[in-house]
Amino acid sequence: MPIPQLPGLVFAVLGAIAFSGKAIIVKLAYRYGVDAVTLIMYRMLFALPLFAAMAWWASRGKAALTRRDWLGVLGLGFSGYYLASFLDFAGLAYITASLERLILYLTPTLVLLIGLLLYGRRINRTQLWGMGISYAGVLLVFGREATLAGADVAWGSLLVFLSAISYALYLSYSGELVRRLGSLRLVGLATSVACLLCLLQFALLRPLSAAQVAPEVIWLSLLNATACTAVPVLLVMMAIERIGAGPAAQAGMVGPMSTILMGVWLLGEPFSGWIVAGTALVLAGILVFSRAARLPAD
């Protein structure tokens, strides 16, 4: 890779590793008896000022949002960041961080399937092969984990898979708004909406006393909001500006492996040939799937 593109590659890799740390922090916080509603409330509480500042910065000198724009922002904020995040947090209470990351890595295939169902977009055979390989990898790790941990793994995996579907819907519908508002402005506004929804959810579902948690939960949530939420968003955007979306996405393939390594190191999660084989299949399938995206459909 030419030297001028090296910073972009570094940004993409660091962003992927930072994103992957989110699951590790959530699993660590669960050890202190906190539930998903309270935990995501604290994450979004600390992230809200960062995303509001991002939205303000990106909106300087731009035209005000129309009613249609605001409806789009509200819908995307609900689907892509509030619902997807909550389902992900809830699922992590039942499955390992490694399996969670592999399931979320199926998101590009879900975007394609949504395009097929909603817009009739065709899928070529190579894409189908890539999807099959990836799903086989997830099923391999899921089957092994279900054998060891029981039925809760199925429930947790379903929640995380629904999270991936929710985020895929966000990606599928965000194209028009990205072109109109710009990616940084849309992300800042949509995530700010999600933060407010998470705070409202806590206010409606939990007594105020539920906010009294261990100090470790506060510090972990602050770390999650900054190092694993706001910072990687900026890193990935800077990477895309320098090297393009395709290379940035391929560099992001370090994410699942970094999650596995951090899970073994920080959480004591098992590391076995099953996990290595499943991860290899998922990454290989996504690579085949991504390279086939430019091929004509059959």
N, C-alpha and C positions, 0 to 999 in steps of 0.2 A: 504494500500500500504506500502511495506517495507520502512523504513527510507532512505536507500541508493537511492531509486528511487524518493524520494520527490523533490530533486532539479530539476530533469527532468520534473516533473509535473508542478512545479512552472514556469520553463522556458517556457513550452508549453502554459500555461494560460496567462502569461505576453505577449508572442509573439502574441497570438490571440487577446488580448485586444489592443495591439499596432497596429496591422494590421487594426483592426476595426476602429481605430481613423482616418484613412486616409480619409474616406468619410466625417467625421465631419469637418476636416480641409479644405477640398475642398469646402464644402458648406459655411463655414465661409468666405473663400477667395472670393467666387462669390458675396458676399455682397458689395465688393469694385469695382464692374464693370469690372473685368477682364474676359477674355474669356478662353476657354479650351486650345487653342493652346499656349497662353502665360503662363497660369498657369502650364501646364505640362512641358513647357520649363524650368521654374524656378525650379520646383521640380527636374528634371533630371540634371540641371546644378549643383545643390548642391549635388546631389547623385553621380555624375560621379566620383569625387575623391575617394569616399568611396568604390565604386564597383571596380574601377581600382586598388586600393590598395588590395582589396580582391582577385582579379584575380592574381595580382603579388605574393601575399603571398602563394596562393594555387599552383602556377606554379613553385615555387622554387624547383630546382633539378629534375623537370619533363621533359620528352621529348617534343620537340617542336611540335606544332600542324601541322598536315598534311593539304593539300589543302581540303581534304574531311572534316576534322574536322572544318576548318574555314567556309566552306559552311554550315555545320550543325549549328555552333554557330550563323552565320548571320541569318539563317532561324528561329531558335528558338528565337533569340533576337528580330526579327521583330514580330513574332506571339505572343510570350508569355509575352513580356514586353512592347514593343512599341505599337503595335496595341491594345492589351488588355487594356493597361493603358489609351490610348487616348480615346477609346470608352467608358470606364468607367467614365472618367472625363467628357466627353461630355454628357453622360446620366444623371449624377448627377445634371446637370443644370435644369432638368425637374422633377425629382422624389425625394422623401425623402431618407435620408441615410438609414433608416430602410428597405425600399423596395429594395434598391440597394444591401444591404448585403444579404438579403434573396435570391435574384436572383443569386448572385455570389456563394451562398452556394450550388447551384445545380450543380456545376462543376463536382463532381465525377460521377453524373449520365450521364453527357455529354461525359465524358471519356469512359464510358461503351458503350454508343450509337455509338461513333466513332469506338470503337473496333468491334462492331457488323457490321457496314457498311463497314469498310475497311478490317477487318481481319476475319469476319464471326464468331466472338466469341459469344457463346450463352449466354442467360440471363435466370436465374432461376426465378421461380414464386415469390419467396420472394423478390427478387430484384425489380421485377415489382411492387409489392405491395408498397415497400418503395418509389420507384419513384413516383407512383401515389399519395401517401400521401403527399410527398414533394411538388409536382407541384400543388396539391389542396391548400396547404397553401399559396404558392406564388400567385395563382389566387385569393384567398380570400382577401389578402392584396391589390393586384393590383386592383381588382374590387372596393373595398372601396375607394382607393385613386383616381381612375379614376372618380368615382362619385363626389368626392369633388373638384378635381382640373382640370378635363376636359381632352381633347384629348392629350395634351402634355405629359401626363403620359404614354400613349401608345408608343409614340416616344422615350421617355427616357428609358422606360423598354426594348424596342427593342435594343437600343444601348448597354445597360448593359448586356442583354442576349447575344448579339454578342460578347461582351467582354469576357463573360464566355466561349463561344465556342472557341474563339481565344486562351484563356489560356488552355482549354482542349486539343486543338491540340498540344500545347507546351508539355503538360504532356504526351500525347500519343506518341510523337515522340522523347522525350528526353531520354528514357531509355537506348538506346545504347550508347549515348554520356556520360551519367552519369557514366556508367560502365567503359568507356575508360578514361574520364578526371577527374572524381570525381565530386560530387555535388557542392562543394564550388567553384571549379575552373570554372565549367560550368556556375553557377549563376553569378559569377563575370564577366566573359567574355560576357555572353548574355545580362546582364543588362547594361554593358558598351556600347555595340552596340546599345541598345535601347535608352540610354541617348544621344548618338551622333545623332541618327535618329530624336529624338525630337528637338534637337537644329537645325538640318538641316531643319526640317519642319517649325520651326518658321522663319528661315532665308528666306525660299522660299515663305511663305504665309503672312508674316507680315512685315511692315516697321520697321526700327530700333527704331523709336519713340514709337512703341507699347510696348517696354520694360520698358517704364516709367510708373510705377504702384505705387499704394499707398504703403507706408512703411510696412503697416500691411500684404500686400500680400507677401513681401519679407520674413518677419519673419515667416509667416505661411508656406511658401514653404520650408524654412530651417528646420522647425520643422517636416514637412511632410517627407522630404528627410532623416532625421536622425531617429527620434523616431518612424515613421510609415512606413519606407521603409527598411533602412539598419539594424537597431537594431533588428526588429522582424525576419528578415531573419536569423540572427545569433542565436537568441534565439530559434527559431524552430529547427534549425540544431543541436544545443546543446541538445535540448530536445530529438530529434530522436536518437542521439548517446547514451543517457542514458536510455531511456525507450522504444525505438522502434517507428516505424512510426504509428502503430495502436493506441496505447494509446495517442500519441501526437495528432493525428487527432481527437480523441474523446475529449481530453481536449480543443481542438480548437473550440468545439461547444459553448463555452462561447462567441465567437465572435459576433454572431447576437444579443444576448441579451445585450452585452455591447454597441453595436452600437445604439440600441434602447434607452437605458438609457442615453447615452451621447447625442443622438439627442434630447431627451426631455429636458435634463438639459441645454445644450449649444445652441441648435438651436430653442428651443420652438416648436419642432415637436409634433403632437398630440399623445397621448397615450390612446388607447382604447381597448376594448375587442376584436375588429376585429384584431388588431395587435398582441395581446397576443395569440389569437387562431391560426392565420396564422403562427406565429413563432413557436408555439408548434407543429403544424402539420409538418412544414419543418424539425425541429430538430428530431422529432419522425421518420419521413420518412427516413432521412439520417441515423439515428441510425439503423433502420431495414435494410436499404440498405447495410450499411457497414458490419453488422454482417452476412448478407446473402452472402457476396462476396466469402466465402470459401465453400459454398454449391455447389453441382454439378448442372449444368444446366439441365433444363427439356428437 
